[in-house]
Amino acid sequence: MTRQPTSDLIAFVSSLKNGIWLLGVSCWLFGITDRTIASFSDGYLSALDIVQLFTASFFFISWLLLKPAKVEREVVSQE
């Protein structure tokens, strides 16, 4: 006999996924901002700086595409 997850557990996991995703977005934005400031601080933009910025931007866009889907709460009937 398998147990069905309750709606509270489903809502908690959904909320946790969304919270982790939002934390990741803020971290990626901070990282890209930090790399941009560090790249332009010396007044010279090297090839390595450009590669780092493009790599960080690529991972940030990839992270945005991983946004968790919304889970609608369903009332689980106890039969």
C-alpha positions in Angstrom: 0.0 0.0 0.0 1.5 3.3 -1.0 0.8 6.5 0.8 -0.3 9.6 -1.1 1.4 12.8 -0.2 -0.8 15.2 1.6 -1.7 18.6 0.2 0.3 20.3 3.0 3.5 18.4 2.1 3.0 19.2 -1.6 2.5 22.9 -0.8 5.6 22.9 1.4 7.8 21.3 -1.2 6.5 23.7 -3.8 7.2 26.7 -1.5 10.7 25.3 -0.8 11.5 25.0 -4.5 10.3 28.5 -5.2 12.3 29.9 -2.3 15.5 28.1 -3.5 14.9 29.4 -7.0 14.5 33.0 -5.7 17.6 32.7 -3.6 19.5 31.5 -6.7 18.2 34.5 -8.8 19.4 37.0 -6.2 22.8 35.2 -6.0 23.3 35.2 -9.7 22.4 38.8 -10.0 24.9 39.6 -7.3 27.6 37.6 -9.0 27.0 39.2 -12.4 27.1 42.6 -10.8 30.2 41.8 -8.9 32.0 40.5 -12.1 30.9 43.5 -14.1 32.2 46.0 -11.5 35.5 44.0 -11.2 35.8 43.8 -15.0 35.4 47.6 -15.5 37.3 48.7 -12.4 40.7 48.8 -14.1 39.4 50.5 -17.2 40.4 47.6 -19.5 38.2 44.8 -20.5 40.2 41.7 -21.3 39.1 38.6 -23.1 39.0 36.6 -19.8 36.7 39.2 -18.4 34.4 38.9 -21.4 34.3 35.1 -21.1 33.5 35.3 -17.4 30.7 37.7 -18.0 29.2 35.7 -20.8 29.5 32.5 -18.8 27.8 34.0 -15.7 25.1 35.4 -18.0 24.5 32.1 -19.6 24.2 30.3 -16.3 21.8 33.1 -15.0 19.6 32.7 -18.0 19.6 28.9 -17.6 18.7 29.3 -13.9 15.7 31.6 -15.0 14.5 28.8 -17.3 14.5 26.4 -14.4 11.7 28.2 -12.6 9.5 25.7 -10.8 6.0 25.2 -12.0 3.1 26.3 -9.7 1.4 23.5 -8.0 -2.3 24.1 -7.3 -3.5 22.8 -3.9 -5.8 19.9 -4.2 -7.9 18.6 -1.4 -6.8 15.0 -0.8 -9.7 12.9 0.2 -9.2 10.4 2.9 -10.9 7.2 1.8 
